[in-house]
Each structure stands twice: as structure tokens, then as C-alpha cells.
Amino acid sequence: MSARHTEVLIIGSGPAGYTAAIYAARAMLKPVLIAGMEQGGQLMITTDVENYPGFADPIQGPWLMEQMLNQAIHVGTEIVNDLVTEVELSRRPFTIRTDSGTVWTADTLIIATGAKAKWLGIESEQHFQGFGVSACATCDGFFYRNKDVIVVGGGNSAVEEALYLSNIAKTVTVVHRRDSFRSEKILAERLFQRPNVQVLWNTEIAEITGEPAKPPMPPSVNGVRLRDTRTGTISDKTIDGVFVAIGHAPATELFKDTLKMKPNGYLWTAPDSTATSMPGVFAAGDVTDDTFRQAITAAGMGCMAALEAERYLAGIQPIVQAAE
């Protein structure tokens, strides 16, 4: 077992983690970033990215994350390919233990562990992820202009995704396994007013169908097999894209008994800040952002976290506290 110390330790290797590392390294804080099991985050399963500023043509999600990784290394970040298994925040410096047996101590901690979309769990869904199956209408809706899409879910996320897609797609079909939405009533009423939206109650997706990959063409979705949850009856529907909107699960297991959480399980941060309920601990990206969940907002929060960590190390009180 080895022990090491760093002023700034970052957990997570998505846009928030890498951006925090870039800013902390440029501040000469010599940050250490522990990458985790899924280096690069959700963008590693994203194909065409058209909404990240700075690129006139579509770019590939994995390529973008590779560039962020290389930039973080270039400015002085130490990248550690390990998995955090335990965090002790009750005393300073903070103690972080990893799967390899290394014990890290850190003066500040930036949590950028992200969140994962909840999926349906059917085999065909995995086959078409990124090729007709998405969990982010804001990210991928643009590719379905004047096409027919399905949104799966019945909460606020699903209704909001359907509303967004109704302005882009030719038709939007909302598939919900129950007979009423769990969303806010005002959102549901707005959805019912959209002429190109229909709702299939008591229905679930049994299978997603499509064309297999034929190089250089990737696989593509062309339909779904629907199951009536009351009768079990199966029906087929032609469709161009499937948007799964049954929620997200933030990676907060390490901090459940230590840091304040929002009611939905995301990490709480102070208003206009990345400061958590523990001084010296900051959270950035999808682990705390339950509203936008975009690569660009995660990167912005990573920048904020690094700047706030720098101020904390310099003995400057967070702006939000000074303003109170």
C-alpha cells in the first residue's frame, strides 16, 4: 500500500473532470485526476457531436474526450487509471482510497463522477445505442428533423424531451407503461396540445428493430415492437429514432453518508457555486446538474470548481458565503 498527497484531487474523467484539471494545472496546483472505470464519461458512447462550440463540422464524442485528456496532460495534470473505493471527508487532509491500494490525501476534492442514463435493459437497445437510440433529445434531436421518433417514459424528463422533439421531428410518439403521466400537470397539458404528438398508454418497448451495420454504414433503427402491458399483445411500429427518458442515476454512492444530496439523489451545491456541504469539496458536471446535463455545461462547472478550489487553497472564502 502506497500513500501520496496532492493539493487538488479530481474524481472523474468526463468534460467536468478534465476541464477542472486543465484549470487547476494552469494555476500550478499540480492536480491528480483519478479516471475511474469509464474514462471519458457518457461522450464515449456518443457518435456525432454538433453542439460543442468550436467545431464547424460534427465531431466524434470519443475523439473530443481524447483531446480533453491530452490537453489536461499537456498542461500538467497527472492522470491515474484507478477506481476510488472509499472517501473520508471528516478530517483534513481528505483521504481517498483506490482499488489499487493507494491511499491519497488531498487538500481539496473535486467530484466529477457524472451520471448515467437509465436504460430499458433490452438487448436490442444496446445494439443501437448511438445509432438511433439516445437518452438526450437536446444532444441528438437535431438529427431527426422531419422524422418519426418515440420517447419512452412518463415523468418530467420524458414530457420535456417530447416537447423539445415536437419542434424538430415530424411526429413524436410517447410510450408509457402506465395510464397517466407522473410529470407536472402543466407540462402534460402542453404536450397534449401539440398536434404532432400522440401518447400510447399502458405500452412498453419489447424490442428495437433496425438494419445491421454494413460498412461503411453504421447500424440504424427502423422500428419498434410494442407490448401492451395489460394484455401482452404485440404490435409493430415504424420509427426512425428512440429516445429513452426514464431518468438518470448520478454516481454519488461514495458520498451518500457524507455530503448533502438533493431529493433526487444528485449532489447539492451552493447557489451559483460548485461548493458542496463540506468546505473544500466541490462538485461539477452531471453528478450535481440534474437540469441541463450537457457536455458544455459540465465543462463550465469544471472550470468553476477549479477556480473555487484555488480560492479555497488561498484562504479566500467562497463568493456565495461572502455575499450572505
C-alpha positions as CSV (number, residue, x, y, z in Angstrom):
1,M,0.0,0.0,0.0
2,S,1.4,3.4,-1.0
3,A,0.4,6.9,0.2
4,R,0.5,10.1,-1.7
5,H,-0.6,13.7,-1.2
6,T,-1.9,16.3,-3.6
7,E,-3.4,19.8,-3.3
8,V,-6.2,19.1,-5.7
9,L,-7.6,15.6,-6.4
10,I,-10.3,15.2,-9.1
11,I,-12.5,12.1,-9.2
12,G,-14.0,11.5,-12.7
13,S,-12.8,11.9,-16.3
14,G,-15.7,13.4,-18.3
15,P,-15.8,17.0,-19.5
16,A,-16.2,18.4,-15.9
17,G,-13.2,16.5,-14.6
18,Y,-10.9,17.2,-17.5
19,T,-11.8,20.9,-17.5
20,A,-11.2,21.2,-13.8
21,A,-7.9,19.5,-14.3
22,I,-6.9,21.9,-17.1
23,Y,-7.7,25.0,-15.0
24,A,-6.1,23.6,-11.8
25,A,-2.9,22.6,-13.7
26,R,-2.7,26.1,-15.3
27,A,-2.9,27.5,-11.7
28,M,0.2,25.5,-10.9
29,L,-1.7,23.3,-8.4
30,K,-0.4,20.0,-9.9
31,P,-3.8,18.2,-9.8
32,V,-4.2,14.5,-9.8
33,L,-7.2,13.1,-11.7
34,I,-8.4,9.6,-10.9
35,A,-10.1,8.4,-14.1
36,G,-12.4,5.6,-12.9
37,M,-13.7,2.7,-14.8
38,E,-15.3,4.6,-17.6
39,Q,-12.8,7.1,-18.7
40,G,-14.3,9.8,-20.8
41,G,-17.8,9.6,-19.4
42,Q,-21.0,9.5,-21.4
43,L,-19.5,11.1,-24.5
44,M,-17.6,7.8,-25.1
45,I,-20.9,6.3,-26.3
46,T,-21.9,9.4,-28.3
47,T,-21.2,9.4,-32.1
48,D,-21.8,12.7,-33.8
49,V,-21.5,15.8,-31.6
50,E,-22.7,19.0,-33.3
51,N,-23.4,21.2,-30.3
52,Y,-20.0,21.6,-28.7
53,P,-18.7,25.1,-29.5
54,G,-15.6,25.4,-31.7
55,F,-16.2,22.8,-34.3
56,A,-17.9,23.7,-37.6
57,D,-18.3,20.0,-38.6
58,P,-19.7,17.2,-36.4
59,I,-17.1,15.5,-34.2
60,Q,-17.0,12.2,-32.5
61,G,-17.6,12.0,-28.8
62,P,-14.6,9.7,-28.0
63,W,-12.3,12.0,-30.1
64,L,-13.4,15.0,-28.1
65,M,-12.7,13.3,-24.8
66,E,-9.3,12.2,-26.1
67,Q,-8.5,15.8,-26.9
68,M,-9.6,16.9,-23.4
69,L,-7.4,14.2,-21.9
70,N,-4.4,15.2,-23.9
71,Q,-4.9,18.8,-23.1
72,A,-5.1,18.1,-19.4
73,I,-1.9,16.1,-19.5
74,H,-0.2,18.7,-21.6
75,V,-0.7,21.5,-19.0
76,G,0.5,19.3,-16.2
77,T,-2.3,17.0,-14.8
78,E,-1.3,13.6,-13.5
79,I,-3.9,11.0,-14.8
80,V,-4.3,7.9,-12.6
81,N,-6.1,5.0,-14.2
82,D,-7.7,3.7,-11.0
83,L,-11.0,3.4,-9.2
84,V,-11.9,5.3,-6.0
85,T,-13.4,2.8,-3.5
86,E,-13.6,5.0,-0.3
87,V,-13.6,8.6,0.6
88,E,-13.1,10.0,4.1
89,L,-14.1,13.7,4.5
90,S,-14.4,14.0,8.2
91,R,-10.9,15.3,8.7
92,R,-8.3,17.2,6.7
93,P,-6.5,16.5,4.5
94,F,-9.2,14.4,2.9
95,T,-8.4,10.7,2.5
96,I,-9.2,8.8,-0.7
97,R,-8.6,5.1,-1.2
98,T,-8.4,3.4,-4.5
99,D,-8.8,-0.1,-5.9
100,S,-5.1,-0.5,-6.4
101,G,-4.5,0.0,-2.7
102,T,-3.1,3.6,-3.0
103,V,-4.1,6.0,-0.2
104,W,-4.4,9.6,-1.4
105,T,-4.6,12.6,0.8
106,A,-5.9,15.9,-0.7
107,D,-6.4,19.5,0.5
108,T,-9.3,19.9,-1.9
109,L,-11.5,17.5,-3.7
110,I,-13.4,18.0,-7.0
111,I,-16.1,15.4,-7.6
112,A,-16.9,14.9,-11.3
113,T,-18.2,11.3,-11.3
114,G,-21.1,12.1,-13.6
115,A,-24.4,10.3,-14.0
116,K,-25.7,7.6,-16.2
117,A,-29.0,7.5,-18.1
118,K,-31.3,4.7,-17.1
119,W,-31.9,2.3,-20.0
120,L,-34.7,-0.1,-20.8
121,G,-32.3,-3.1,-20.4
122,I,-33.3,-4.9,-23.6
123,E,-30.6,-6.4,-25.8
124,S,-31.6,-4.6,-29.0
125,E,-31.3,-1.3,-27.1
126,Q,-27.6,-1.8,-26.5
127,H,-27.0,-2.7,-30.1
128,F,-28.5,0.6,-31.4
129,Q,-27.2,3.0,-28.7
130,G,-25.8,6.0,-30.5
131,F,-27.3,4.7,-33.8
132,G,-30.9,5.5,-33.4
133,V,-31.3,5.1,-29.7
134,S,-30.5,8.1,-27.5
135,A,-31.0,9.3,-23.9
136,C,-30.7,13.0,-24.8
137,A,-33.0,14.9,-27.1
138,T,-31.1,18.1,-26.7
139,C,-28.0,16.3,-27.8
140,D,-29.4,14.3,-30.7
141,G,-32.8,15.7,-31.7
142,F,-31.3,17.7,-34.5
143,F,-30.5,14.5,-36.4
144,Y,-34.3,13.7,-36.5
145,R,-35.6,16.7,-38.4
146,N,-38.9,15.8,-40.1
147,K,-38.6,12.2,-38.9
148,D,-40.7,9.9,-36.7
149,V,-39.5,9.3,-33.2
150,I,-40.5,7.6,-30.0
151,V,-40.0,8.9,-26.4
152,V,-40.1,6.3,-23.6
153,G,-41.2,7.4,-20.1
154,G,-43.8,9.2,-18.1
155,G,-42.1,11.7,-15.9
156,N,-41.0,15.3,-16.3
157,S,-37.9,14.2,-18.3
158,A,-39.9,12.3,-20.8
159,V,-42.5,15.0,-21.3
160,E,-39.8,17.7,-21.6
161,E,-37.9,15.6,-24.2
162,A,-41.2,15.0,-26.2
163,L,-42.0,18.8,-26.1
164,Y,-38.5,19.6,-27.4
165,L,-38.6,17.0,-30.1
166,S,-42.1,18.1,-31.2
167,N,-40.5,21.2,-32.6
168,I,-38.0,19.2,-34.7
169,A,-39.4,15.8,-35.6
170,K,-42.3,15.1,-37.9
171,T,-44.1,13.0,-35.3
172,V,-43.5,12.2,-31.7
173,T,-45.0,9.1,-30.0
174,V,-44.7,8.9,-26.2
175,V,-44.7,5.4,-24.9
176,H,-45.6,4.9,-21.2
177,R,-46.2,1.7,-19.4
178,R,-48.9,3.3,-17.1
179,D,-52.2,5.0,-17.9
180,S,-51.1,8.5,-16.7
181,F,-48.1,10.7,-16.6
182,R,-46.1,11.3,-13.4
183,S,-45.0,14.7,-14.8
184,E,-46.2,18.1,-13.7
185,K,-49.7,18.7,-14.9
186,I,-48.8,21.9,-16.8
187,L,-46.2,20.0,-18.8
188,A,-48.6,17.2,-19.7
189,E,-51.2,19.8,-20.8
190,R,-48.7,21.5,-23.1
191,L,-47.8,18.1,-24.6
192,F,-51.4,17.2,-25.3
193,Q,-51.8,20.4,-27.2
194,R,-49.1,19.5,-29.7
195,P,-50.7,18.3,-32.9
196,N,-47.8,16.0,-33.9
197,V,-47.7,14.2,-30.6
198,Q,-49.5,11.0,-29.6
199,V,-49.4,9.0,-26.4
200,L,-49.5,5.3,-26.2
201,W,-50.7,4.4,-22.7
202,N,-50.1,1.0,-21.0
203,T,-47.4,0.3,-23.5
204,E,-43.7,-0.7,-23.4
205,I,-41.0,-1.4,-25.9
206,A,-40.3,-5.1,-26.2
207,E,-37.7,-4.8,-29.0
208,I,-36.0,-2.2,-31.2
209,T,-35.6,-3.3,-34.8
210,G,-33.3,-2.0,-37.5
211,E,-30.6,-2.6,-40.1
212,P,-27.3,-4.1,-39.0
213,A,-24.0,-2.3,-39.8
214,K,-22.9,-2.5,-43.4
215,P,-19.5,-0.8,-43.5
216,P,-19.1,2.0,-44.0
217,M,-22.7,2.5,-42.9
218,P,-23.4,2.1,-39.2
219,P,-26.5,0.2,-37.9
220,S,-29.8,2.1,-38.0
221,V,-33.2,1.9,-36.3
222,N,-36.3,1.4,-38.4
223,G,-39.0,0.3,-36.0
224,V,-40.0,-1.0,-32.6
225,R,-42.0,-3.9,-31.3
226,L,-44.5,-2.7,-28.7
227,R,-46.2,-4.7,-25.9
228,D,-49.5,-3.8,-24.2
229,T,-48.8,-4.1,-20.5
230,R,-52.3,-5.2,-19.8
231,T,-52.9,-7.8,-22.4
232,G,-49.5,-8.7,-23.6
233,T,-50.5,-8.0,-27.2
234,I,-47.5,-7.3,-29.5
235,S,-47.6,-4.7,-32.3
236,D,-45.0,-3.2,-34.7
237,K,-44.4,0.5,-35.4
238,T,-42.2,2.0,-38.0
239,I,-39.9,4.6,-36.4
240,D,-36.6,6.4,-37.1
241,G,-35.4,7.0,-33.6
242,V,-36.0,6.1,-29.9
243,F,-35.3,8.4,-27.0
244,V,-35.2,6.8,-23.6
245,A,-36.2,9.2,-20.9
246,I,-36.8,7.2,-17.8
247,G,-34.3,9.1,-15.6
248,H,-30.7,9.4,-14.7
249,A,-28.7,7.9,-11.9
250,P,-25.9,10.1,-10.5
251,A,-22.7,8.4,-9.4
252,T,-22.9,9.5,-5.7
253,E,-22.6,6.2,-3.8
254,L,-19.3,7.2,-2.3
255,F,-20.8,10.3,-0.7
256,K,-24.2,9.3,0.4
257,D,-23.5,9.5,4.1
258,T,-21.1,12.4,3.9
259,L,-22.4,15.1,1.6
260,K,-25.8,16.8,1.3
261,M,-27.9,15.5,-1.5
262,K,-30.8,16.9,-3.5
263,P,-34.1,14.9,-3.1
264,N,-33.4,13.1,-6.4
265,G,-30.0,11.9,-5.3
266,Y,-27.8,14.4,-7.0
267,L,-25.1,16.2,-5.0
268,W,-26.3,19.6,-3.6
269,T,-24.1,22.6,-4.3
270,A,-24.5,26.2,-3.1
271,P,-26.3,28.6,-5.4
272,D,-24.0,30.0,-8.2
273,S,-21.2,27.7,-6.9
274,T,-19.8,24.2,-7.1
275,A,-19.2,24.2,-3.3
276,T,-20.8,21.2,-1.6
277,S,-21.9,21.0,2.0
278,M,-18.3,20.1,3.0
279,P,-15.8,23.0,2.8
280,G,-13.0,22.2,0.4
281,V,-15.1,19.7,-1.6
282,F,-16.6,20.8,-4.9
283,A,-18.9,19.0,-7.4
284,A,-19.1,19.6,-11.1
285,G,-21.0,18.2,-14.0
286,D,-23.8,15.6,-14.2
287,V,-23.2,14.4,-10.6
288,T,-24.8,17.7,-9.5
289,D,-26.5,19.1,-12.6
290,D,-30.0,17.5,-12.8
291,T,-31.3,20.2,-15.2
292,F,-29.1,20.6,-18.3
293,R,-26.8,17.6,-18.4
294,Q,-24.7,18.9,-21.4
295,A,-21.0,18.5,-22.1
296,I,-20.6,22.2,-22.4
297,T,-22.3,23.0,-19.0
298,A,-20.3,20.2,-17.4
299,A,-17.1,21.7,-18.7
300,G,-18.2,25.1,-17.4
301,M,-18.8,23.7,-14.0
302,G,-15.4,22.0,-14.1
303,C,-13.8,25.4,-14.7
304,M,-15.8,26.9,-11.8
305,A,-14.8,24.0,-9.4
306,A,-11.1,24.5,-10.2
307,L,-11.3,28.3,-9.7
308,E,-13.2,27.8,-6.4
309,A,-10.7,25.2,-5.2
310,E,-7.9,27.6,-6.0
311,R,-9.6,30.3,-4.0
312,Y,-10.2,27.9,-1.1
313,L,-6.5,26.9,-1.0
314,A,-5.6,30.6,-1.0
315,G,-7.8,31.1,2.1
316,I,-10.4,33.1,0.2
317,Q,-14.0,32.5,1.3
318,P,-16.4,31.3,-1.4
319,I,-18.1,34.2,-3.1
320,V,-21.6,32.9,-2.2
321,Q,-20.7,32.9,1.5
322,A,-19.1,36.4,1.4
323,A,-22.3,37.7,-0.2
324,E,-24.6,36.5,2.5
